[in-house]
Amino acid sequence: MAADFPDYVDVDYTDGEGEDPEDYPSMEHKIEKAIEVTRQGLEEYENPAVMWTGGKDSTLTLYFIKEVADKYDLETPPAVFIDHYQHFDEIHDFVDRWADEWDLEVIYARNEDVGEYAEENDLDPGDDIPIDALNDHNQHHVREILEYEEDEFPFLLDTYVGNHLLKTVALNDAIEEHDIDGIISGVRWDEQEARADETFFSPRHDPDIYPPHDRVQPILQFDERAVWDTFWHYVVPDTVSEYPDEGYVPQDHDDLPNDLTQDDIPVSPKYFAGFRSLGSEVSTEKTTEDPAWLQDLDDTTERAGRAQDKEDLMERLRDLGYM
């Protein structure tokens, strides 16, 4: 542990080691563990924050935070939204809508150096940015951290350099600026091989790579099916007063009860449209026209529509601070 990491934090970094979703066989087991980890995260860290992408996993994590904070009279932490300049417009609208509805403080983490260059030069995703056009901070990351030797890199989220600068650097800068000691995130064991060995409390203490902090991960034990089951039987009924208390699973966007519309439901409209994983607008595709929760979740890959994962770079990106 880095000498400057707060010594007031007392968590078990081995909690969850060697486990997988099958070790939490029922919905009750999964929810009970999520509440336990969330409560400890809110109590142990002085300046926690929750990662919120507008996606299902981070919104589920936010739901647990709100429920635990309310039940145990704890403060709801701010949400960190990484604006990588290549979101679907619907994601921004969703985050703005529900941040207002839930009275959330949102920290917008952006790599403004890259974003401003792209805007000033009217770049489209995929256009090249010269490395020497970046500030010293970003050049250090490209040359010294990533050891990238080319003269340019594409302004594209789903590449090694683009992902690191637009997401990881933006996140780490926000952690440092706001003195965050615990990032609560919605990663899951089953989502990707690079995340299969994560623990519920995961240290990020090397000051040469990122501002020392911990990752708190309350929903590791959920699989994709369990996430959607929790949404339609707990999250939506608990947060939308007109929704049936016993839950209801809609078959499409027109199949919501009690004259509710998509705007009334804390589920991104992109999931209704057939997307199962939400990445960048230019490199994420829907799998079918069916809503995400009605697709074949057992025999198909959740992130198949995400170009980034095809580069087989996730392990290296996570070593540098990616979620």
N, C-alpha and C positions, 0 to 999 in steps of 0.2 A: 504494500500500500504506500502511496506517495505520502511523504511527511506532511504535506499541506492539506491532505484530505481530512475533513472534519472527524475528530475522534469521538464526537457525540453519537455517531451512527453505530448502532449495534444490531446488525442483521446477520442472518445465516446465508453466506454466499454459496453453500452447497445445497440449499433447499431446492428440490426438484432434480437433483443430479441423477442421471440414469433413468429418469421417468419418461413416460409418454402418455398421450391422451387415454390409453386403455387403463392406466392406473387410477383414473377418475371415471368410473363406469357409468354413473348416472348424472343427469343434469344437476341434481342436488349436490353431488360431490364437487362438480365443476364450479358451481356458484359459491359454495361454501369456501372453497380455496381462494377464489377470486376476491371474496369479501375479506378474508384473512390477510392476504397479501396487500390489498388496497389499504386496509386500515393501518397495517404496519408502515406502509409507505408514507401515508399522510402524517403519522405520528412521529416517525423516526427522523424525517428530513425537515430542515428549517425552511428551505426554499424549493419545494418540489414544483414540478410542472408536468402537464400531460401532453404528449404528442397527439395532435389531432389532424388527420389528413382529410376528414370528411368521409372516409371509408368506413366499412362495417366494423372492422376490428377496433379501430381507435374510438369510434363512437360507442361501441359496447364498453370499452374501457372507461370512457367518460361517464357512461351511465353508472357503472359501479362506483366511481369516484363520487358522483353526485349523491347516490344513495347512502354510501358510507359516511360522507361528510355530514349529511343531514341527520342520520341516525345517531352518530356519536359526537355531534356538535363540533365538528372539525371544519377548518376553512377549505373551501374549494379552491384548488390551485389554478393559476392561469393555464391556458392552452397555448401550445406553440404550434403554429401552422407554418410549414415551410412553403413559401411561395417561390417555386422554381421557374416561373414565367411561362410554363407550358401546360398549365392545368386546363381541363375542360371548364368552360364558363359555368356550367352547372355546379361544379365543385365550389367555386367561390360563392355562388348564390346560396348553396346549401349551408356552408359554414357561416356566412353572414346571417342567414335566417335563424339558425339554431343558436348561435352565440347570443343573439338578441333575445330569443325566446327563453333561454336558460340563464341569462344575465351573466355571461362568461367574459372574463378578460382574455383577449386573444393577443398573443405576441406574434407578429408576422416576421418570420425570419427570412431574410433575403440576402443574396450576394449582390448587393447593389452595384458593385464595380462591374461585374459581368452584365447585369441587367441594363445598366445605363449605357454601356458600350453597344449592346444589341439594339437598344432603342434609338440611340443617336445615329447609328449606321443602318437603321431600317432592316435589320437582319431577320431572316426567317429561320425556324429550327433547321439545323443541318448546315447553315452557312458557317464559314470558318472565322475564327477569332484569332488574331496574332497573339502569341504568348507575351510578347514585349509590350502589348497594349494594356496588359493587366497591371494592377498596382503591385507593390512589393510583397504584400501579404499573400495574394493569389499566386504570384510567380514563385514564391517560396514553396507553396503547396504543390504546384505543378512540377517544379524542378527537383526539389529536395525530398518531398514526401512521396510523390508518385513516381519520381525519377523518369518523367516523360521528356523525351528528347526532341520531339518534332517542333517545328516553328509555329504551328497553328493547331487548334483543336476545334471540332465542330460544336456549334451552339446547339447541343442536343442532350437532353437529359439522360437518355439511355445509352450512354457511353461511359467509359472509365473516368476520363477527365471531367466530362460534363456532369455526371452524377456527383462526383466528389465536390466540385466547386459549387454547383447549384443547390445541393442538398446538405452534404456533410459539413462543408465549411460554413454554410449559412447557419446550420444547427449549432455547431461548436461555438461560433461567434455569439449566438444568442445565449448559450449556456454561460459563456464568460461575462457577457454584458449584464445579464440579470442575476449573476451569482447563483445559478441553479445547482443544487447538490444532488437532486434525484429526478431523473426523467422517467415518468410512468408511461409505458408504451404498450401497444397492442400486438406485439409479435406472438406467433404461435409455433409450437413445435412442428406441427404437420404441414405448415405453409411452405417450407423450403428446407432442403437438407442442411444449409448453412446455419439454420436456427435450431436444429434438432437437439443440440447439446446445451442450449441455454438453461440457466437457472432463474428462479423467481427474482432473485436479487443478484445482479451481475455487475461487477466492478469495472469501471473505466478510469483507472487511476494514473495512467502514464502521462505526465504533463508534457512530454515531447510530442504527443499525438493529439491530445484533446484536453480541454479543461477538466481536471479530475472531478468525476461525478459517478453516481451509480445509475444503472438502469433497473427499474422496478417493472416487472412483467406479469401482471395478474391473470392474463388469460392464455398463458402457454398451453394449458391443459385442454383448451377447446379445439375441436376440429371444425371444419367449415360448416358441417351440418349442425353442430351444436350452436354455433354462432347464430345461424338463422333461426333455429328453434327458440333460442333465448330472445331474439328480437320480437318474434311474433307472439310469444306467450308471456313475456315479461317486459321488455323494454318499451314496446309500443303501447300495450295496455296501461303501463304505469305512467307514461309521459303524455298520453293523449286521452283526455277525459272522455271523449265520445267513443273511444274504441272499446269493444267488448272485453270485460274483465277476464273472461275465460280464454281470450285470444282468438285469433282468426287468421288464416293463411290466405292472402289474396292470390288469385290466379293471374292477374294482370293489373295494369294501372287503373282500369275502370272497375275493378272488382273490390273496392274498399267499402266497408260497411258505413251506415249512418251518414251517407252523403259526404264522407271525407274525401279529400283529394290528396295527391302526392305531396303537395306543399304542407299538408297537415301532419305528415308522417316523418319521423326522424330517420329515414332511409333514403340514401341518395337516389335521385331519379335514374341515374345511370344503371343501377342494379335492376330497376324495373325494365330497362331497355335491353337487358341481356348481357351486360358486362359483369364479370365475376371478380375482377381485380382492377383497381383504378390507378393507372400510371399517368403518363403524359398524353396529351391530346393527339400527338402526331404518331405515337408508337404503341397505342393500346387499342385492341380490337375486341369487339363482342364475340362471344362464342356461338350463340344462337339468338333467336328473337325471344326466347322464353326468359322470364325473370330469373335472376341468378339462383334463387332458392329452389326453383323447380327444375333445374338442370341436373344432369347426371353427375352428382358431386363425388360419387364413390369411384367411378371408372374414368374420369377425365381430370386433367390438371388445372388447378385453380388459376395459375398464373401463366397459362399458355399464351394469352394474348399480350404478354408483356415482353417487349423486345429486349429489355435490359438483361433478363435472366438468360437469354440465349448466348450471351458473351461468356458465361461461366466465370464471372468475376465477383460473385457475391461475397465469397469468403474474404477476398482482399479488401473489398469495399467496407465490409463490416469491421475488419481489423483497424480501419482508419476512422471509424466512428459512425458508419452508416447504420440505420436501424435494422 
